[in-house]
């Protein structure tokens, strides 16, 4: 099963669903494909779309998934890492009216550089990312909450200060 997580942010995020739809139609993604869509309205013959799951249901969906495709939110990524899943992450972008800023690009950059997730730009590159996912082994993440917070905070401070 492929589990797609768009998060609960109030702005729609249909951009990845259009590419996932094309990949599913081309047979590049295993079925079923279950989407936690949040506030994104989307219909598809290939995707099973559910707006929200409870916390327990989310845990179960992550456990069942062979592949997780998610927004580049810390919570979405971290749950996948805890469950030791292959994760493809895509950032919500302000330029596409998916978020108010581009902080998810910074989050995606951190986890990508660590080798924990496969980054997806969402610009027609999903087939290439899926091909890489087949033999991708995510780097283990050092789970100590204070270290996670400190690492992300230090990265963001360094990049905000530099920019």
One Martini backbone bead per residue (centre of mass of N, CA, C, O) as a GRO file, in nm:
protein
  163
    1UNK     BB    1   0.098   0.035   0.019
    2UNK     BB    2   0.010   0.372  -0.036
    3UNK     BB    3   0.086   0.667   0.157
    4UNK     BB    4  -0.079   0.981   0.160
    5UNK     BB    5   0.035   1.300   0.307
    6UNK     BB    6  -0.103   1.638   0.345
    7UNK     BB    7  -0.237   1.711   0.598
    8UNK     BB    8  -0.398   1.999   0.797
    9UNK     BB    9  -0.373   2.228   0.634
   10UNK     BB   10  -0.594   2.478   0.496
   11UNK     BB   11  -0.444   2.441   0.232
   12UNK     BB   12  -0.426   2.333  -0.066
   13UNK     BB   13  -0.268   2.006  -0.224
   14UNK     BB   14  -0.284   1.902  -0.553
   15UNK     BB   15  -0.016   1.870  -0.703
   16UNK     BB   16   0.067   1.575  -0.617
   17UNK     BB   17  -0.196   1.430  -0.714
   18UNK     BB   18  -0.154   1.459  -1.017
   19UNK     BB   19   0.107   1.283  -1.029
   20UNK     BB   20  -0.003   1.034  -0.887
   21UNK     BB   21  -0.222   0.978  -1.090
   22UNK     BB   22  -0.035   0.930  -1.332
   23UNK     BB   23   0.129   0.699  -1.201
   24UNK     BB   24  -0.109   0.510  -1.156
   25UNK     BB   25  -0.204   0.491  -1.456
   26UNK     BB   26   0.101   0.378  -1.535
   27UNK     BB   27   0.190   0.167  -1.296
   28UNK     BB   28   0.405   0.301  -1.069
   29UNK     BB   29   0.188   0.222  -0.846
   30UNK     BB   30   0.079   0.064  -0.590
   31UNK     BB   31  -0.189  -0.103  -0.475
   32UNK     BB   32  -0.310   0.090  -0.273
   33UNK     BB   33  -0.407   0.444  -0.262
   34UNK     BB   34  -0.383   0.642   0.025
   35UNK     BB   35  -0.544   0.955   0.119
   36UNK     BB   36  -0.458   1.229   0.318
   37UNK     BB   37  -0.619   1.543   0.240
   38UNK     BB   38  -0.772   1.723   0.412
   39UNK     BB   39  -0.844   2.032   0.237
   40UNK     BB   40  -0.830   1.852  -0.023
   41UNK     BB   41  -0.996   1.850  -0.319
   42UNK     BB   42  -1.042   1.516  -0.466
   43UNK     BB   43  -1.068   1.309  -0.758
   44UNK     BB   44  -1.042   0.938  -0.810
   45UNK     BB   45  -0.992   0.613  -0.947
   46UNK     BB   46  -0.693   0.556  -0.788
   47UNK     BB   47  -0.785   0.704  -0.520
   48UNK     BB   48  -0.809   0.695  -0.167
   49UNK     BB   49  -1.005   0.941  -0.005
   50UNK     BB   50  -0.919   1.099   0.313
   51UNK     BB   51  -0.921   1.365   0.507
   52UNK     BB   52  -0.923   1.210   0.801
   53UNK     BB   53  -0.736   1.090   1.083
   54UNK     BB   54  -0.666   0.948   1.343
   55UNK     BB   55  -0.396   0.883   1.526
   56UNK     BB   56  -0.434   0.574   1.517
   57UNK     BB   57  -0.484   0.553   1.210
   58UNK     BB   58  -0.217   0.671   1.121
   59UNK     BB   59  -0.038   0.457   1.243
   60UNK     BB   60  -0.160   0.222   1.077
   61UNK     BB   61  -0.098   0.333   0.796
   62UNK     BB   62   0.206   0.345   0.827
   63UNK     BB   63   0.245   0.042   0.891
   64UNK     BB   64   0.117  -0.063   0.610
   65UNK     BB   65   0.315   0.085   0.450
   66UNK     BB   66   0.558   0.080   0.193
   67UNK     BB   67   0.485   0.383   0.113
   68UNK     BB   68   0.564   0.732   0.171
   69UNK     BB   69   0.378   1.026   0.086
   70UNK     BB   70   0.475   1.364   0.176
   71UNK     BB   71   0.477   1.625   0.333
   72UNK     BB   72   0.726   1.862   0.468
   73UNK     BB   73   0.653   1.777   0.757
   74UNK     BB   74   0.767   1.685   1.051
   75UNK     BB   75   0.543   1.486   1.142
   76UNK     BB   76   0.527   1.314   0.883
   77UNK     BB   77   0.823   1.227   0.875
   78UNK     BB   78   0.870   1.115   1.165
   79UNK     BB   79   0.667   0.883   1.153
   80UNK     BB   80   0.807   0.735   0.919
   81UNK     BB   81   1.078   0.696   1.067
   82UNK     BB   82   0.969   0.535   1.309
   83UNK     BB   83   0.852   0.311   1.092
   84UNK     BB   84   1.066   0.258   0.865
   85UNK     BB   85   1.017   0.426   0.599
   86UNK     BB   86   0.970   0.508   0.286
   87UNK     BB   87   1.030   0.853   0.185
   88UNK     BB   88   0.837   1.093   0.014
   89UNK     BB   89   0.899   1.445  -0.020
   90UNK     BB   90   0.693   1.750  -0.026
   91UNK     BB   91   0.667   2.086  -0.069
   92UNK     BB   92   0.509   2.344   0.029
   93UNK     BB   93   0.408   2.636  -0.167
   94UNK     BB   94   0.360   2.970  -0.201
   95UNK     BB   95   0.349   2.997  -0.519
   96UNK     BB   96   0.088   2.774  -0.498
   97UNK     BB   97  -0.095   2.822  -0.244
   98UNK     BB   98   0.001   2.602   0.009
   99UNK     BB   99   0.142   2.841   0.166
  100UNK     BB  100   0.290   3.120   0.339
  101UNK     BB  101   0.561   2.958   0.301
  102UNK     BB  102   0.903   2.784   0.268
  103UNK     BB  103   0.979   2.590   0.517
  104UNK     BB  104   0.963   2.302   0.380
  105UNK     BB  105   1.227   2.325   0.223
  106UNK     BB  106   1.410   2.317   0.473
  107UNK     BB  107   1.316   2.048   0.584
  108UNK     BB  108   1.380   1.879   0.333
  109UNK     BB  109   1.682   1.941   0.328
  110UNK     BB  110   1.760   1.811   0.594
  111UNK     BB  111   1.650   1.516   0.540
  112UNK     BB  112   1.807   1.474   0.276
  113UNK     BB  113   2.100   1.514   0.385
  114UNK     BB  114   2.060   1.266   0.588
  115UNK     BB  115   1.905   1.028   0.417
  116UNK     BB  116   1.582   0.992   0.503
  117UNK     BB  117   1.481   1.123   0.227
  118UNK     BB  118   1.298   1.177  -0.067
  119UNK     BB  119   1.298   1.418  -0.291
  120UNK     BB  120   1.020   1.623  -0.424
  121UNK     BB  121   0.929   1.875  -0.649
  122UNK     BB  122   0.669   1.861  -0.850
  123UNK     BB  123   0.794   1.859  -1.182
  124UNK     BB  124   0.764   1.560  -1.316
  125UNK     BB  125   0.964   1.366  -1.107
  126UNK     BB  126   0.830   1.101  -0.996
  127UNK     BB  127   0.946   0.862  -1.160
  128UNK     BB  128   1.241   0.904  -1.058
  129UNK     BB  129   1.181   0.877  -0.756
  130UNK     BB  130   1.057   0.593  -0.767
  131UNK     BB  131   1.310   0.454  -0.876
  132UNK     BB  132   1.484   0.525  -0.620
  133UNK     BB  133   1.299   0.382  -0.402
  134UNK     BB  134   1.360   0.079  -0.460
  135UNK     BB  135   1.686   0.129  -0.335
  136UNK     BB  136   1.614   0.278  -0.074
  137UNK     BB  137   1.797   0.360   0.230
  138UNK     BB  138   1.732   0.490   0.510
  139UNK     BB  139   1.858   0.680   0.732
  140UNK     BB  140   1.908   0.679   1.043
  141UNK     BB  141   1.744   0.826   1.317
  142UNK     BB  142   1.816   1.015   1.602
  143UNK     BB  143   1.606   0.944   1.872
  144UNK     BB  144   1.597   1.261   2.028
  145UNK     BB  145   1.407   1.513   2.084
  146UNK     BB  146   1.619   1.733   2.157
  147UNK     BB  147   1.789   1.684   1.899
  148UNK     BB  148   1.584   1.744   1.686
  149UNK     BB  149   1.517   2.031   1.766
  150UNK     BB  150   1.807   2.142   1.762
  151UNK     BB  151   1.879   2.079   1.468
  152UNK     BB  152   1.653   2.238   1.333
  153UNK     BB  153   1.700   2.508   1.471
  154UNK     BB  154   1.994   2.551   1.381
  155UNK     BB  155   1.936   2.549   1.080
  156UNK     BB  156   1.728   2.781   1.070
  157UNK     BB  157   1.902   2.999   1.196
  158UNK     BB  158   2.135   2.990   0.991
  159UNK     BB  159   1.947   3.050   0.736
  160UNK     BB  160   1.808   3.310   0.831
  161UNK     BB  161   2.067   3.472   0.896
  162UNK     BB  162   2.193   3.440   0.602
  163UNK     BB  163   1.918   3.556   0.449
   0.00000   0.00000   0.00000
